[in-house]
Amino acid sequence: MAMIRNSILAAVSLAAVTGLAALPSHADEGAKVSAKVLAPLKAGRFDIGSKKALAYYQNDRNTCKVTVILAQPFDENADYAHPANEAVRFNTAVVAGTSTRVETAEGRALALWCSPMAATLFVQTVDRVAYVAPAQ
């Protein structure tokens, strides 16, 4: 059973990286994007500044076990042997009813909210804005 699950995860990861590479690089930066609702093992694609992201999760004992893959958009002239052009994959656990963010150095982020009983994962792109107190 574990071997089948690992094979499925490997296939999803490979499809995710392949899908990220095929995304266009001319997304509308000013577009408002509402939250996407993801079911377990159903991936969603997101634009986060100059990066492309793919996120999916598994429901594991009232926790959303989230996997996020970040990559540069595909460029046929890019040197993919250079570390800056490599895709990055990481995992995090979001307890049901709580949220977290995956932030980039550019100020864009993915906001992740795990619904009660980890039935769905809400994912939304957001701009990180710093608050500056007015001078007194």
C-alpha positions in Angstrom: 0.0 0.0 0.0 2.8 2.4 0.9 4.6 1.6 -2.4 1.4 2.4 -4.4 1.0 5.7 -2.5 4.6 6.6 -3.1 4.3 5.8 -6.8 1.2 8.0 -7.0 3.0 10.9 -5.2 6.0 10.5 -7.5 3.8 10.7 -10.6 1.9 13.7 -9.2 5.3 15.4 -8.5 6.6 14.7 -12.0 3.4 16.0 -13.6 3.6 19.1 -11.4 7.1 20.0 -12.4 6.3 19.2 -16.1 3.1 21.3 -15.8 5.0 24.2 -14.2 7.5 24.3 -17.1 4.7 24.6 -19.7 3.0 27.6 -18.0 3.1 30.9 -20.0 5.3 33.6 -18.5 3.0 36.6 -19.4 0.4 36.5 -16.6 -1.6 39.6 -15.9 0.1 41.0 -12.8 -2.9 43.3 -11.9 -5.5 40.5 -12.0 -7.5 39.8 -8.8 -7.5 36.1 -8.0 -10.0 34.5 -5.7 -9.1 31.6 -3.5 -9.0 28.2 -5.1 -10.6 25.3 -3.3 -8.5 22.1 -3.5 -9.6 18.6 -2.6 -7.1 16.0 -1.4 -4.5 15.2 -4.2 -6.1 17.8 -6.5 -3.4 20.3 -7.5 -3.8 24.0 -8.2 -1.5 26.3 -10.2 -0.6 29.8 -9.1 1.4 32.8 -10.2 3.5 34.3 -7.4 5.4 37.2 -8.9 8.0 35.9 -11.3 7.5 32.3 -10.0 5.0 29.6 -10.8 3.7 27.4 -8.0 1.8 24.2 -7.9 0.2 23.1 -4.6 -1.7 20.0 -3.4 -2.4 18.3 -0.1 -3.3 15.1 1.6 -5.7 14.8 4.5 -3.9 13.1 7.3 -5.5 12.9 10.8 -7.2 16.3 10.8 -4.2 17.9 9.1 -3.6 19.2 5.6 -0.2 17.9 4.6 0.7 20.4 1.9 3.2 20.1 -0.9 4.3 23.3 -2.8 6.5 23.3 -5.9 8.0 26.6 -7.0 9.7 27.2 -10.3 10.7 29.8 -12.8 8.5 29.9 -15.9 9.8 27.9 -18.8 12.3 29.7 -21.0 13.9 27.8 -23.9 17.0 30.0 -23.6 17.5 29.5 -19.9 20.5 27.6 -18.4 18.6 25.0 -16.4 21.9 23.7 -15.0 22.1 27.0 -13.0 20.7 26.6 -9.4 18.6 29.8 -9.7 16.5 28.1 -12.4 15.8 24.8 -10.5 12.4 24.0 -9.1 12.0 23.8 -5.3 9.6 21.4 -3.6 8.8 21.6 0.1 6.2 20.2 2.5 4.3 21.7 5.4 1.5 20.6 7.8 -1.4 22.9 8.4 -3.7 21.8 11.2 -7.4 21.8 10.3 -9.0 25.2 11.0 -5.6 27.1 10.8 -3.7 28.8 8.1 -0.1 29.7 7.0 1.7 31.5 4.2 4.4 30.6 1.8 6.2 33.8 1.0 8.7 34.8 -1.7 11.5 37.3 -1.6 9.5 39.5 -4.1 6.7 40.1 -1.6 4.1 37.8 -3.1 2.8 34.8 -1.1 0.4 31.9 -1.1 -2.1 31.9 1.8 -3.1 28.4 2.8 -6.1 27.7 5.0 -7.0 24.1 6.0 -10.8 23.6 6.5 -12.3 21.8 9.5 -11.5 18.0 9.4 -9.0 18.8 6.5 -11.8 18.3 4.0 -10.5 21.1 1.7 -7.6 23.4 1.3 -8.2 27.1 0.3 -5.2 28.7 -1.5 -5.0 32.3 -2.5 -2.2 34.5 -3.9 -1.6 37.6 -1.8 0.7 40.6 -1.8 2.7 41.0 1.5 2.4 44.7 2.5 4.4 46.2 5.4 2.6 48.6 7.8 4.3 51.9 8.4 3.0 53.9 11.4 2.3 57.5 10.8 4.8 60.0 12.3 3.7 61.6 15.6 
